[in-house]
Amino acid sequence: MKSNLQLDATGLSCPMPIVKTKKAIDTLNIGEILEVQVTDKGALADIPAWAKAGGHHIVDQSEEAGVITFLIQKA
């Protein structure tokens, strides 16, 4: 799936990945996709919880070479 915006939050610790994700998703229109890359393992729980609380949808989640990638559809 193609994203409309990419956010590189690798190397950042909690709460910065969430802060940057919120700022990025606020720039998108409803239905658009934000791709977020993080290395903070806490994001495995934090980003899905944040997305659910905001009504957003995690379209895909993967991990490769220590980088966790989320595709989040804005609601």
N, C-alpha and C positions, 0 to 999 in steps of 0.2 A: 504494500500500500504506500502511496506517495504522500509525503507530508507537505504541508503548506509553509511550515516554519521549522527550523532546527535550532535547538538550544544545547550548547555544550556546557554542562555543569560538572564536568569531570574535575576531580581534585578538590571540589568544595565539600565542606562538612555541613551537617544539619545545623541550622535550618536553611542555609543558603540555597540548596537545590529547590526547595519548595518555594521560597521567596522569588527566585528567578523564574520558576515555572509559572507561578501566578501572574507575574508581570508579562511574560511572553504570551500566555493564553488570553490575557485581556486584550491583546492587539488583534486577535483573530475574530472572524465571524463565526456564528453558530454553524456547526457541521464541519468546520475546517479541522485539520489534523496538526498537532504539535508533536514533533519528535524531540525527546529529551534524552540526553546521554549523561549518565552519572557513574561515579565510582564508589560513592558512599553506600555501604551495604544497608544502612538504615532506610534508604530510599525504597527498598523492596517492600517495606510496610508503609512508609510515610506517603509516597506518591499515590498508591492506590487508595489509601484512606482519604487523602486530600481530594482526589478526583471524585470519589463517591460522595463526599460531603458537598462538593460543588455541583453535583449532578452530571459531571463529565464522565466519559466512557473510555476505559483503557481498551484500545483496539488490539494492541499487541504488546508483548513484553518479551525481551530476550536478553541473553547475557553472552558476551564473547570476549575473551581475554581480559576479564575483570571489569569490562564496561557494560553497564546495564542500560538497555535502550527501551524506552516506553513510547508508544504511539498513543496520544490522548486526543480524543475527539471532543471538541468544545460543545457544550450543551447550552 
